[in-house]
Amino acid sequence: MISRVAFFIASLLATVPAAAQSMSPEAARQFVTGKQFVFNCADGSRGLGQIHDDGSVIGAIQRSGSGPVHSISLPPGTLKVKGDAVCASLRGLSFEPCFNLSKTGEQGFRGWLSGLDRIAHCDFVRHVSP
Protein backbone atom coordinates (compact mmCIF):
# COMPACT_ATOMS: atom_id res chain seq x y z
CA MET A 1 0.00 0.00 0.00
CA ILE A 2 2.78 2.46 0.89
CA SER A 3 4.53 1.87 -2.44
CA ARG A 4 1.23 2.46 -4.24
CA VAL A 5 0.73 5.77 -2.39
CA ALA A 6 4.33 6.85 -3.03
CA PHE A 7 3.92 6.04 -6.70
CA PHE A 8 0.65 7.99 -6.79
CA ILE A 9 2.37 11.04 -5.33
CA ALA A 10 5.19 10.66 -7.85
CA SER A 11 2.62 10.34 -10.58
CA LEU A 12 0.79 13.47 -9.47
CA LEU A 13 3.91 15.55 -9.46
CA ALA A 14 6.31 14.20 -12.02
CA THR A 15 9.11 15.40 -16.63
CA VAL A 16 10.60 18.25 -18.51
CA PRO A 17 10.87 18.85 -22.22
CA ALA A 18 13.54 21.24 -23.42
CA ALA A 19 10.94 23.98 -24.03
CA ALA A 20 9.30 23.60 -20.64
CA GLN A 21 9.23 26.52 -18.22
CA SER A 22 10.45 25.70 -14.71
CA MET A 23 8.01 26.51 -11.92
CA SER A 24 8.92 27.49 -8.41
CA PRO A 25 7.02 25.56 -5.76
CA GLU A 26 4.85 28.62 -5.10
CA ALA A 27 4.03 29.01 -8.81
CA ALA A 28 3.29 25.28 -9.00
CA ARG A 29 0.99 25.52 -5.96
CA GLN A 30 -0.98 28.33 -7.59
CA PHE A 31 -1.09 26.46 -10.91
CA VAL A 32 -2.40 23.14 -9.54
CA THR A 33 -4.28 23.83 -6.29
CA GLY A 34 -7.94 22.90 -6.49
CA LYS A 35 -7.81 21.82 -10.12
CA GLN A 36 -8.14 18.30 -11.48
CA PHE A 37 -5.40 16.90 -13.68
CA VAL A 38 -5.26 13.73 -15.73
CA PHE A 39 -1.81 12.20 -15.87
CA ASN A 40 0.16 9.71 -17.93
CA CYS A 41 3.51 8.38 -16.75
CA ALA A 42 6.54 6.93 -18.49
CA ASP A 43 5.78 3.47 -17.07
CA GLY A 44 2.23 3.51 -18.52
CA SER A 45 0.47 4.41 -15.28
CA ARG A 46 -2.36 6.90 -15.60
CA GLY A 47 -5.03 8.53 -13.54
CA LEU A 48 -6.77 11.63 -12.30
CA GLY A 49 -5.92 13.66 -9.23
CA GLN A 50 -6.48 16.88 -7.36
CA ILE A 51 -4.18 18.63 -4.87
CA HIS A 52 -5.79 20.85 -2.27
CA ASP A 53 -4.36 23.99 -0.65
CA ASP A 54 -3.87 22.16 2.67
CA GLY A 55 -1.52 19.64 1.04
CA SER A 56 -4.10 16.85 0.85
CA VAL A 57 -4.56 14.77 -2.29
CA ILE A 58 -7.48 12.84 -3.74
CA GLY A 59 -7.60 10.85 -6.94
CA ALA A 60 -7.35 7.53 -8.71
CA ILE A 61 -4.54 5.64 -10.39
CA GLN A 62 -4.21 2.67 -12.71
CA ARG A 63 -0.70 1.28 -12.41
CA SER A 64 1.18 0.36 -15.58
CA GLY A 65 -1.88 1.22 -17.68
CA SER A 66 -3.80 -1.97 -16.90
CA GLY A 67 -5.59 -3.68 -14.07
CA PRO A 68 -7.82 -2.17 -11.43
CA VAL A 69 -8.14 1.54 -10.72
CA HIS A 70 -7.22 2.41 -7.12
CA SER A 71 -8.73 5.38 -5.28
CA ILE A 72 -6.25 7.40 -3.22
CA SER A 73 -6.96 9.94 -0.48
CA LEU A 74 -4.06 11.50 1.44
CA PRO A 75 -4.48 13.74 4.50
CA PRO A 76 -3.71 17.47 4.88
CA GLY A 77 0.01 18.20 5.12
CA THR A 78 1.03 15.34 2.84
CA LEU A 79 2.54 17.73 0.28
CA LYS A 80 4.74 20.64 1.32
CA VAL A 81 7.32 22.97 -0.16
CA LYS A 82 10.96 22.39 0.79
CA GLY A 83 13.45 24.67 -0.94
CA ASP A 84 12.85 24.50 -4.69
CA ALA A 85 10.90 21.24 -4.60
CA VAL A 86 7.56 19.86 -3.50
CA CYS A 87 7.96 16.98 -1.03
CA ALA A 88 5.58 14.29 0.19
CA SER A 89 5.37 13.13 3.81
CA LEU A 90 4.08 9.59 3.77
CA ARG A 91 3.58 7.56 6.93
CA GLY A 92 5.60 4.37 6.80
CA LEU A 93 8.14 5.71 4.31
CA SER A 94 11.61 6.34 5.74
CA PHE A 95 12.29 9.30 3.43
CA GLU A 96 10.37 12.19 1.85
CA PRO A 97 10.30 11.96 -1.95
CA CYS A 98 10.69 15.42 -3.53
CA PHE A 99 9.65 16.55 -6.99
CA ASN A 100 10.64 19.27 -9.46
CA LEU A 101 7.97 20.75 -11.74
CA SER A 102 7.85 22.50 -15.12
CA LYS A 103 4.95 24.11 -16.93
CA THR A 104 4.44 22.66 -20.42
CA GLY A 105 1.59 24.91 -21.55
CA GLU A 106 -1.40 26.86 -20.31
CA GLN A 107 -3.11 23.69 -19.08
CA GLY A 108 -0.26 21.31 -18.33
CA PHE A 109 2.90 20.54 -16.43
CA ARG A 110 5.49 17.84 -16.01
CA GLY A 111 7.30 16.68 -12.94
CA TRP A 112 10.08 14.31 -11.98
CA LEU A 113 11.52 12.84 -8.82
CA SER A 114 14.42 15.01 -7.67
CA GLY A 115 17.77 13.36 -8.33
CA LEU A 116 16.48 11.01 -11.01
CA ASP A 117 17.04 13.42 -13.90
CA ARG A 118 13.69 12.89 -15.56
CA ILE A 119 13.74 9.08 -15.39
CA ALA A 120 10.63 8.83 -13.20
CA HIS A 121 8.21 11.29 -14.77
CA CYS A 122 4.58 12.02 -15.63
CA ASP A 123 2.74 14.49 -17.85
CA PHE A 124 -0.29 16.31 -16.41
CA VAL A 125 -3.06 18.11 -18.28
CA ARG A 126 -5.86 20.02 -16.61
CA HIS A 127 -9.14 18.10 -16.68
CA VAL A 128 -12.20 20.25 -17.16
CA SER A 129 -15.46 18.45 -16.35
CA PRO A 130 -18.23 18.88 -18.92
DSSP file (Angstrom, degrees, kcal/mol; ACC not computed):
  #  RESIDUE AA STRUCTURE BP1 BP2  ACC     N-H-->O    O-->H-N    N-H-->O    O-->H-N    TCO  KAPPA ALPHA  PHI   PSI    X-CA   Y-CA   Z-CA
    1    1 A M     >        0   0    0      0, 0.0     4,-2.3     0, 0.0     5,-0.2   0.000 360.0 360.0 360.0 -44.0    0.0    0.0    0.0
    2    2 A I  H  >  +     0   0    0      1,-0.2     4,-2.8     2,-0.2     5,-0.2   0.904 360.0  50.1 -61.9 -41.0    2.8    2.5    0.9
    3    3 A S  H  > S+     0   0    0      1,-0.2     4,-2.3     2,-0.2    -1,-0.2   0.869 109.7  51.8 -65.8 -33.9    4.5    1.9   -2.4
    4    4 A R  H  > S+     0   0    0      2,-0.2     4,-2.1     1,-0.2    -2,-0.2   0.911 111.9  45.9 -66.5 -42.3    1.2    2.5   -4.2
    5    5 A V  H  X S+     0   0    0     -4,-2.3     4,-2.5     2,-0.2    -2,-0.2   0.918 112.7  50.1 -66.5 -44.2    0.7    5.8   -2.4
    6    6 A A  H  X S+     0   0    0     -4,-2.8     4,-2.5     1,-0.2    -2,-0.2   0.906 111.8  48.6 -60.6 -41.5    4.3    6.8   -3.0
    7    7 A F  H  X S+     0   0    0     -4,-2.3     4,-2.8     2,-0.2    -1,-0.2   0.892 109.1  53.5 -66.4 -37.9    3.9    6.0   -6.7
    8    8 A F  H  X S+     0   0    0     -4,-2.1     4,-2.5     2,-0.2    -2,-0.2   0.928 109.6  47.6 -61.4 -45.0    0.6    8.0   -6.8
    9    9 A I  H  X S+     0   0    0     -4,-2.5     4,-1.2     2,-0.2    -2,-0.2   0.935 112.7  49.0 -60.9 -46.0    2.4   11.0   -5.3
   10   10 A A  H  X S+     0   0    0     -4,-2.5     4,-0.8     1,-0.2     3,-0.4   0.908 111.5  50.7 -59.3 -41.3    5.2   10.7   -7.9
   11   11 A S  H  < S+     0   0    0     -4,-2.8     3,-0.4     1,-0.2    -1,-0.2   0.877 108.5  51.5 -65.0 -38.2    2.6   10.3  -10.6
   12   12 A L  H  < S+     0   0    0     -4,-2.5    -1,-0.2     1,-0.2    -2,-0.2   0.720 122.8  29.2 -71.5 -19.3    0.8   13.5   -9.5
   13   13 A L  H  <        0   0    0     -4,-1.2   100,-0.3    -3,-0.4    -1,-0.2   0.343 360.0 360.0-121.2   9.2    3.9   15.6   -9.5
   14   14 A A     <        0   0    0     -4,-0.8   109,-0.1    -3,-0.4    97,-0.1   0.483 360.0 360.0-101.4 360.0    6.3   14.2  -12.0
   15        !              0   0    0      0, 0.0     0, 0.0     0, 0.0     0, 0.0   0.000 360.0 360.0 360.0 360.0    0.0    0.0    0.0
   16   15 A T              0   0    0      0, 0.0    87,-0.3     0, 0.0    95,-0.1   0.000 360.0 360.0 360.0 163.5    9.1   15.4  -16.6
   17   16 A V        -     0   0    0    102,-0.1     2,-0.1    95,-0.1    87,-0.0  -0.905 360.0-158.1-145.5 109.1   10.6   18.2  -18.5
   18   17 A P    >   -     0   0    0      0, 0.0     3,-1.8     0, 0.0    93,-0.1  -0.430  41.0-103.8 -77.2 163.8   10.9   18.9  -22.2
   19   18 A A  T 3  S+     0   0    0      1,-0.3     0, 0.0    -2,-0.1     0, 0.0   0.832 121.8  48.9 -58.1 -33.2   13.5   21.2  -23.4
   20   19 A A  T 3  S+     0   0    0      2,-0.1    -1,-0.3    85,-0.0    -3,-0.0   0.437  86.2 119.3 -87.9   1.0   10.9   24.0  -24.0
   21   20 A A    <   -     0   0    0     -3,-1.8     2,-0.6     1,-0.1    84,-0.2  -0.270  62.4-129.4 -68.3 154.6    9.3   23.6  -20.6
   22   21 A Q  E     -A  104   0A   0     82,-2.7    82,-3.2    84,-0.0    84,-0.1  -0.923  23.4-124.6-108.0 116.6    9.2   26.5  -18.2
   23   22 A S  E     -A  103   0A   0     -2,-0.6     2,-0.4    80,-0.3    80,-0.3  -0.260  23.9-150.0 -59.5 145.1   10.5   25.7  -14.7
   24   23 A M  E     -A  102   0A   0     78,-2.1    78,-0.5    61,-0.1    -1,-0.1  -0.967   8.7-131.7-119.9 133.9    8.0   26.5  -11.9
   25   24 A S     >  -     0   0    0     -2,-0.4     4,-2.8     1,-0.1     5,-0.2  -0.384  36.2-104.9 -68.7 160.4    8.9   27.5   -8.4
   26   25 A P  H  > S+     0   0    0      0, 0.0     4,-2.6     0, 0.0     5,-0.1   0.882 123.5  51.3 -57.1 -37.1    7.0   25.6   -5.8
   27   26 A E  H  > S+     0   0    0      2,-0.2     4,-2.1     1,-0.2     5,-0.2   0.918 111.1  46.7 -66.7 -42.5    4.8   28.6   -5.1
   28   27 A A  H  > S+     0   0    0      2,-0.2     4,-2.0     1,-0.2    -1,-0.2   0.897 113.0  50.4 -64.6 -39.6    4.0   29.0   -8.8
   29   28 A A  H  X S+     0   0    0     -4,-2.8     4,-2.4     2,-0.2     5,-0.3   0.917 108.0  52.9 -63.5 -43.6    3.3   25.3   -9.0
   30   29 A R  H  X S+     0   0    0     -4,-2.6     4,-2.4     1,-0.2    -2,-0.2   0.924 111.9  45.0 -57.8 -45.9    1.0   25.5   -6.0
   31   30 A Q  H  < S+     0   0    0     -4,-2.1    -1,-0.2     1,-0.2    -2,-0.2   0.854 113.7  51.1 -66.4 -34.3   -1.0   28.3   -7.6
   32   31 A F  H  < S+     0   0    0     -4,-2.0    -2,-0.2    -5,-0.2    -1,-0.2   0.852 123.7  24.9 -72.4 -35.9   -1.1   26.5  -10.9
   33   32 A V  H >< S+     0   0    0     -4,-2.4     3,-2.1    -5,-0.1    19,-0.5   0.728  85.0 117.3-105.5 -24.4   -2.4   23.1   -9.5
   34   33 A T  T 3< S-     0   0    0     -4,-2.4    19,-0.2    -5,-0.3     3,-0.1  -0.213  92.0  -2.2 -57.8 125.8   -4.3   23.8   -6.3
   35   34 A G  T 3  S+     0   0    0     17,-3.1     2,-0.3     1,-0.2    -1,-0.3   0.401 107.6 110.6  80.0  -2.4   -7.9   22.9   -6.5
   36   35 A K    <   -     0   0    0     -3,-2.1    16,-0.6    16,-0.3     2,-0.4  -0.768  65.7-124.2-105.6 151.1   -7.8   21.8  -10.1
   37   36 A Q  E     -B   51   0A   0     91,-0.5    91,-3.1    -2,-0.3     2,-0.4  -0.751  26.9-170.8 -92.4 140.2   -8.1   18.3  -11.5
   38   37 A F  E     -BC  50 127A   0     12,-2.6    12,-2.4    -2,-0.4     2,-0.3  -0.994  16.2-145.9-130.0 137.0   -5.4   16.9  -13.7
   39   38 A V  E     -BC  49 126A   0     87,-2.6    87,-2.3    -2,-0.4     2,-0.4  -0.769  27.3-162.4 -90.5 148.2   -5.3   13.7  -15.7
   40   39 A F  E     -BC  48 125A   0      8,-2.3     8,-1.9    -2,-0.3     2,-0.4  -0.976  20.6-167.8-137.9 150.7   -1.8   12.2  -15.9
   41   40 A N  E     -BC  47 124A   0     83,-2.0    83,-2.9    -2,-0.4     2,-0.2  -0.999  18.5-155.4-133.5 131.4    0.2    9.7  -17.9
   42   41 A C  E >   - C   0 123A   0      4,-3.0     3,-2.2    -2,-0.4    81,-0.2  -0.689  29.6-110.0-112.1 161.5    3.5    8.4  -16.8
   43   42 A A  T 3  S+     0   0    0     79,-2.2    80,-0.1     1,-0.3    -1,-0.1   0.784 117.9  55.0 -57.6 -30.3    6.5    6.9  -18.5
   44   43 A D  T 3  S-     0   0    0     78,-0.3    -1,-0.3     2,-0.1     3,-0.1   0.418 124.1-101.0 -86.2   3.4    5.8    3.5  -17.1
   45   44 A G  S <  S+     0   0    0     -3,-2.2    -2,-0.1     1,-0.3    18,-0.1   0.270  76.8 139.7  96.9 -11.0    2.2    3.5  -18.5
   46   45 A S        +     0   0    0     19,-0.3    -4,-3.0    20,-0.1    -1,-0.3  -0.329  26.0 174.9 -65.5 150.1    0.5    4.4  -15.3
   47   46 A R  E     +BD  41  63A   0     16,-1.9    16,-3.1    -6,-0.2     2,-0.3  -0.964   9.3 126.9-151.7 164.9   -2.4    6.9  -15.6
   48   47 A G  E     -BD  40  62A   0     -8,-1.9    -8,-2.3    -2,-0.3     2,-0.3  -0.983  45.6 -89.0 174.0-162.9   -5.0    8.5  -13.5
   49   48 A L  E     +BD  39  61A   0     12,-1.9    12,-2.7    -2,-0.3     2,-0.3  -0.996  40.5 167.6-142.3 136.0   -6.8   11.6  -12.3
   50   49 A G  E     -BD  38  60A   0    -12,-2.4   -12,-2.6    -2,-0.3     2,-0.4  -0.984  22.4-154.6-152.0 162.4   -5.9   13.7   -9.2
   51   50 A Q  E     -BD  37  59A   0      8,-2.5     8,-2.1    -2,-0.3     2,-0.5  -0.994   9.5-153.5-141.1 131.7   -6.5   16.9   -7.4
   52   51 A I  E     - D   0  58A   0    -16,-0.6   -17,-3.1   -19,-0.5   -16,-0.3  -0.903  16.5-148.7-106.1 130.7   -4.2   18.6   -4.9
   53   52 A H    >   -     0   0    0      4,-2.8     3,-2.2    -2,-0.5   -19,-0.1  -0.592  26.7-108.3 -98.9 161.6   -5.8   20.9   -2.3
   54   53 A D  T 3  S+     0   0    0      1,-0.3    -1,-0.1    -2,-0.2   -20,-0.1   0.736 116.6  60.3 -59.7 -25.5   -4.4   24.0   -0.7
   55   54 A D  T 3  S-     0   0    0      2,-0.1    23,-2.5     1,-0.0    -1,-0.3   0.367 122.2-102.7 -85.4   6.1   -3.9   22.2    2.7
   56   55 A G  S <  S+     0   0    0     -3,-2.2    24,-1.7     1,-0.3    23,-0.4   0.525  79.0 134.6  85.9   5.6   -1.5   19.6    1.0
   57   56 A S        -     0   0    0     22,-0.2    -4,-2.8    21,-0.1     2,-0.4  -0.498  39.1-153.9 -84.8 160.6   -4.1   16.9    0.9
   58   57 A V  E     -DE  52  75A   0     17,-1.5    17,-3.2    -6,-0.2     2,-0.3  -0.988  13.8-180.0-136.9 141.6   -4.6   14.8   -2.3
   59   58 A I  E     +DE  51  74A   0     -8,-2.1    -8,-2.5    -2,-0.4     2,-0.3  -0.996  30.5  96.6-139.3 143.0   -7.5   12.8   -3.7
   60   59 A G  E     -DE  50  73A   0     13,-2.4    13,-3.0    -2,-0.3     2,-0.3  -0.984  54.9 -92.7 173.1-162.4   -7.6   10.8   -6.9
   61   60 A A  E     -DE  49  72A   0    -12,-2.7   -12,-1.9    -2,-0.3     2,-0.4  -0.990  25.7-166.3-146.5 148.2   -7.4    7.5   -8.7
   62   61 A I  E     -DE  48  71A   0      9,-2.3     9,-3.1    -2,-0.3     2,-0.5  -0.997  14.5-158.7-140.4 143.5   -4.5    5.6  -10.4
   63   62 A Q  E >   -D   47   0A   0    -16,-3.1   -16,-1.9    -2,-0.4     3,-1.2  -0.965  30.4-135.3-117.9 109.9   -4.2    2.7  -12.7
   64   63 A R  G >  S-     0   0    0     -2,-0.5     3,-1.7     5,-0.5   -19,-0.0  -0.406  78.9  -3.5 -71.9 138.2   -0.7    1.3  -12.4
   65   64 A S  G 3  S-     0   0    0      1,-0.3   -19,-0.3    -2,-0.1    -1,-0.3   0.628 118.6 -77.2  57.0  17.1    1.2    0.4  -15.6
   66   65 A G  G <  S+     0   0    0     -3,-1.2     2,-0.3     1,-0.2    -1,-0.3   0.589 111.9  69.5  75.9  10.7   -1.9    1.2  -17.7
   67   66 A S    <   +     0   0    0     -3,-1.7    -1,-0.2     2,-0.1    -3,-0.1  -0.956  69.9  39.8-150.2 169.0   -3.8   -2.0  -16.9
   68   67 A G  S    S-     0   0    0     -2,-0.3    -3,-0.0    -5,-0.1    -2,-0.0  -0.375  94.8 -12.9  86.3-167.8   -5.6   -3.7  -14.1
   69   68 A P        -     0   0    0      0, 0.0    -5,-0.5     0, 0.0     2,-0.5  -0.254  61.8-121.1 -71.5 155.2   -7.8   -2.2  -11.4
   70   69 A V        -     0   0    0     -7,-0.2     2,-0.5    -9,-0.0    -7,-0.2  -0.839  27.5-151.3 -93.2 130.4   -8.1    1.5  -10.7
   71   70 A H  E     -E   62   0A   0     -9,-3.1    -9,-2.3    -2,-0.5     2,-0.3  -0.897   6.2-137.4-108.2 129.0   -7.2    2.4   -7.1
   72   71 A S  E     -E   61   0A   0     -2,-0.5     2,-0.4   -11,-0.2   -11,-0.3  -0.626  21.6-164.0 -79.4 141.8   -8.7    5.4   -5.3
   73   72 A I  E     +E   60   0A   0    -13,-3.0   -13,-2.4    -2,-0.3     2,-0.4  -0.992  14.9 175.6-130.4 135.7   -6.3    7.4   -3.2
   74   73 A S  E     -E   59   0A   0     -2,-0.4   -15,-0.2   -15,-0.2   -69,-0.0  -0.953   8.9-172.3-139.3 118.8   -7.0    9.9   -0.5
   75   74 A L  E     -E   58   0A   0    -17,-3.2   -17,-1.5    -2,-0.4     3,-0.1  -0.908  24.7-112.8-116.3 141.3   -4.1   11.5    1.4
   76   75 A P    >   -     0   0    0      0, 0.0     3,-1.5     0, 0.0    -1,-0.1  -0.092  43.3 -74.8 -71.6 165.8   -4.5   13.7    4.5
   77   76 A P  T 3  S+     0   0    0      0, 0.0   -21,-0.3     0, 0.0   -20,-0.1  -0.246 118.0  32.9 -54.1 145.4   -3.7   17.5    4.9
   78   77 A G  T 3  S+     0   0    0    -23,-2.5    12,-0.2     2,-0.2   -22,-0.2   0.432  79.7 117.6  85.7  -0.1    0.0   18.2    5.1
   79   78 A T  S <  S+     0   0    0     -3,-1.5    11,-3.1   -23,-0.4     2,-0.4   0.931  75.4  44.4 -64.6 -44.2    1.0   15.3    2.8
   80   79 A L  E    S+F   89   0A   0    -24,-1.7     2,-0.3     9,-0.2    -2,-0.2  -0.855  72.5 160.2-103.9 135.8    2.5   17.7    0.3
   81   80 A K  E     -F   88   0A   0      7,-2.5     7,-3.4    -2,-0.4     2,-0.4  -0.993  39.8-105.5-151.6 155.3    4.7   20.6    1.3
   82   81 A V  E     +F   87   0A   0     -2,-0.3     2,-0.4     5,-0.2     5,-0.2  -0.652  32.1 176.5 -83.2 132.0    7.3   23.0   -0.2
   83   82 A K  E >   -F   86   0A   0      3,-2.6     3,-1.8    -2,-0.4     2,-0.3  -0.914  62.7 -52.4-136.3 108.2   11.0   22.4    0.8
   84   83 A G  T 3  S-     0   0    0     -2,-0.4    -2,-0.0     1,-0.3     0, 0.0  -0.476 121.1 -18.5  64.5-125.3   13.4   24.7   -0.9
   85   84 A D  T 3  S+     0   0    0     -2,-0.3     2,-0.3   -60,-0.1    -1,-0.3   0.204 126.8  71.0 -98.3  14.4   12.9   24.5   -4.7
   86   85 A A  E <  S-F   83   0A   0     -3,-1.8    -3,-2.6    15,-0.1     2,-0.5  -0.822  75.2-123.5-128.5 165.5   10.9   21.2   -4.6
   87   86 A V  E     -FG  82 100A   0     13,-2.2    13,-2.5    -2,-0.3     2,-0.3  -0.957  35.1-164.0-107.3 125.4    7.6   19.9   -3.5
   88   87 A C  E     -FG  81  99A   0     -7,-3.4    -7,-2.5    -2,-0.5     2,-0.5  -0.788  11.7-139.0-115.3 154.9    8.0   17.0   -1.0
   89   88 A A  E     -F   80   0A   0      9,-2.3     2,-0.7    -2,-0.3    -9,-0.2  -0.951   4.3-153.9-116.1 126.0    5.6   14.3    0.2
   90   89 A S        +     0   0    0    -11,-3.1     2,-0.5    -2,-0.5     7,-0.1  -0.880  22.2 179.1 -96.4 112.4    5.4   13.1    3.8
   91   90 A L    >   -     0   0    0     -2,-0.7     3,-2.0     5,-0.3     5,-0.1  -0.962  29.3-122.1-121.6 122.3    4.1    9.6    3.8
   92   91 A R  T 3  S+     0   0    0     -2,-0.5     3,-0.1     1,-0.3    -2,-0.0  -0.348  99.4  23.7 -59.8 134.3    3.6    7.6    6.9
   93   92 A G  T 3  S+     0   0    0      1,-0.3     2,-0.5    -2,-0.0    -1,-0.3   0.312  96.2 109.6  91.8  -8.7    5.6    4.4    6.8
   94   93 A L    <   -     0   0    0     -3,-2.0    -1,-0.3     1,-0.1    -3,-0.2  -0.874  61.9-147.4-101.5 132.4    8.1    5.7    4.3
   95   94 A S  S    S+     0   0    0     -2,-0.5     2,-0.3    -3,-0.1    -1,-0.1   0.478  79.7  35.7 -81.0  -1.0   11.6    6.3    5.7
   96   95 A F  S    S-     0   0    0     -5,-0.1    -5,-0.3    -7,-0.0    -2,-0.1  -0.941  80.1-116.3-143.1 164.8   12.3    9.3    3.4
   97   96 A E        -     0   0    0     -2,-0.3     2,-0.2    -7,-0.1    -7,-0.1  -0.909  28.5-140.9-104.7 109.3   10.4   12.2    1.9
   98   97 A P        -     0   0    0      0, 0.0    -9,-2.3     0, 0.0     2,-0.3  -0.493  20.3-157.6 -66.9 137.6   10.3   12.0   -2.0
   99   98 A C  E     -G   88   0A   0    -11,-0.2    16,-2.8    16,-0.2     2,-0.4  -0.885   3.9-156.0-119.8 151.4   10.7   15.4   -3.5
  100   99 A F  E     -GH  87 114A   0    -13,-2.5   -13,-2.2    -2,-0.3     2,-0.4  -0.950   9.4-147.5-131.8 143.9    9.6   16.5   -7.0
  101  100 A N  E     - H   0 113A   0     12,-2.4    12,-1.9    -2,-0.4     2,-0.3  -0.866  23.0-155.4-106.0 145.9   10.6   19.3   -9.5
  102  101 A L  E     -AH  24 112A   0    -78,-0.5   -78,-2.1    -2,-0.4     2,-0.3  -0.915  13.8-174.0-127.4 148.5    8.0   20.8  -11.7
  103  102 A S  E     -AH  23 111A   0      8,-2.8     8,-3.1    -2,-0.3     2,-0.3  -0.997  26.4-124.2-140.0 137.8    7.9   22.5  -15.1
  104  103 A K  E     -AH  22 110A   0    -82,-3.2   -82,-2.7    -2,-0.3     6,-0.3  -0.633  21.9-176.6 -78.0 133.2    4.9   24.1  -16.9
  105  104 A T        -     0   0    0      4,-1.9     2,-0.3    -2,-0.3     5,-0.2   0.481  63.7 -31.0-108.8  -6.6    4.4   22.7  -20.4
  106  105 A G  S    S-     0   0    0      3,-1.2     3,-0.5   -84,-0.1    -1,-0.3  -0.965  83.8 -62.2 174.0-174.0    1.6   24.9  -21.5
  107  106 A E  S    S+     0   0    0     -2,-0.3    -1,-0.0     1,-0.2     3,-0.0   0.775 133.6  26.8 -65.0 -26.4   -1.4   26.9  -20.3
  108  107 A Q  S    S+     0   0    0     19,-0.0    19,-3.3    17,-0.0     2,-0.3   0.324 116.8  58.8-119.2   6.0   -3.1   23.7  -19.1
  109  108 A G  E     + I   0 126A   0     -3,-0.5    -4,-1.9    17,-0.2    -3,-1.2  -0.914  44.6 179.1-141.5 163.8   -0.3   21.3  -18.3
  110  109 A F  E     -HI 104 125A   0     15,-1.8    15,-2.7    -2,-0.3     2,-0.3  -0.969  15.5-142.3-151.5 165.2    2.9   20.5  -16.4
  111  110 A R  E     -HI 103 124A   0     -8,-3.1    -8,-2.8    -2,-0.3     2,-0.3  -0.932  16.8-173.9-127.4 154.3    5.5   17.8  -16.0
  112  111 A G  E     -HI 102 123A   0     11,-1.5    11,-1.4    -2,-0.3     2,-0.3  -0.979   5.1-169.1-146.1 158.6    7.3   16.7  -12.9
  113  112 A W  E     -HI 101 122A   0    -12,-1.9   -12,-2.4  -100,-0.3     2,-0.2  -0.991  36.8 -93.6-147.3 152.1   10.1   14.3  -12.0
  114  113 A L  E >   -H  100   0A   0      7,-1.4     3,-2.0    -2,-0.3     5,-0.4  -0.488  53.5-105.8 -64.5 128.1   11.5   12.8   -8.8
  115  114 A S  T 3  S+     0   0    0    -16,-2.8   -16,-0.2     1,-0.3    -1,-0.1  -0.294 103.8  21.0 -56.6 136.0   14.4   15.0   -7.7
  116  115 A G  T 3  S+     0   0    0     -3,-0.1    -1,-0.3     1,-0.0    -2,-0.1   0.306 101.7  88.8  88.3  -8.8   17.8   13.4   -8.3
  117  116 A L  S X  S-     0   0    0     -3,-2.0     3,-1.8     4,-0.1    -2,-0.1   0.351  86.5-134.1-103.4   6.7   16.5   11.0  -11.0
  118  117 A D  T 3  S-     0   0    0      1,-0.3    -3,-0.1    -4,-0.2    -4,-0.0   0.868  70.7 -46.7  42.0  54.9   17.0   13.4  -13.9
  119  118 A R  T 3  S+     0   0    0     -5,-0.4    -1,-0.3     2,-0.2     3,-0.2   0.597 108.0 118.4  72.1  13.9   13.7   12.9  -15.6
  120  119 A I  S <  S+     0   0    0     -3,-1.8     2,-0.9     1,-0.2    -2,-0.1   0.960  76.8  44.2 -72.6 -51.6   13.7    9.1  -15.4
  121  120 A A  S    S+     0   0    0     -7,-0.2    -7,-1.4    -4,-0.1     2,-0.3  -0.826  90.2 143.7 -94.2 103.9   10.6    8.8  -13.2
  122  121 A H  E     - I   0 113A   0     -2,-0.9   -79,-2.2    -9,-0.2     2,-0.3  -0.949  32.9-166.0-145.2 161.0    8.2   11.3  -14.8
  123  122 A C  E     -CI  42 112A   0    -11,-1.4   -11,-1.5    -2,-0.3     2,-0.4  -0.984  18.3-133.8-143.3 151.4    4.6   12.0  -15.6
  124  123 A D  E     -CI  41 111A   0    -83,-2.9   -83,-2.0    -2,-0.3     2,-0.4  -0.900  22.4-161.8-105.3 137.6    2.7   14.5  -17.9
  125  124 A F  E     -CI  40 110A   0    -15,-2.7   -15,-1.8    -2,-0.4     2,-0.4  -0.965   9.2-176.2-124.0 135.6   -0.3   16.3  -16.4
  126  125 A V  E     -CI  39 109A   0    -87,-2.3   -87,-2.6    -2,-0.4   -17,-0.2  -0.999  36.6-104.2-131.3 134.6   -3.1   18.1  -18.3
  127  126 A R  E     -C   38   0A   0    -19,-3.3     2,-0.6    -2,-0.4   -89,-0.3  -0.311  31.8-143.5 -58.8 133.3   -5.9   20.0  -16.6
  128  127 A H        -     0   0    0    -91,-3.1     2,-0.6     2,-0.0   -91,-0.5  -0.893  12.2-165.3-102.3 120.3   -9.1   18.1  -16.7
  129  128 A V        -     0   0    0     -2,-0.6   -93,-0.0   -93,-0.1   -91,-0.0  -0.932  18.1-133.7-108.9 117.0  -12.2   20.2  -17.2
  130  129 A S              0   0    0     -2,-0.6   -93,-0.0     1,-0.1    -2,-0.0  -0.400 360.0 360.0 -68.1 141.9  -15.5   18.5  -16.3
  131  130 A P              0   0    0      0, 0.0    -1,-0.1     0, 0.0    -2,-0.0   0.506 360.0 360.0 -68.8 360.0  -18.2   18.9  -18.9
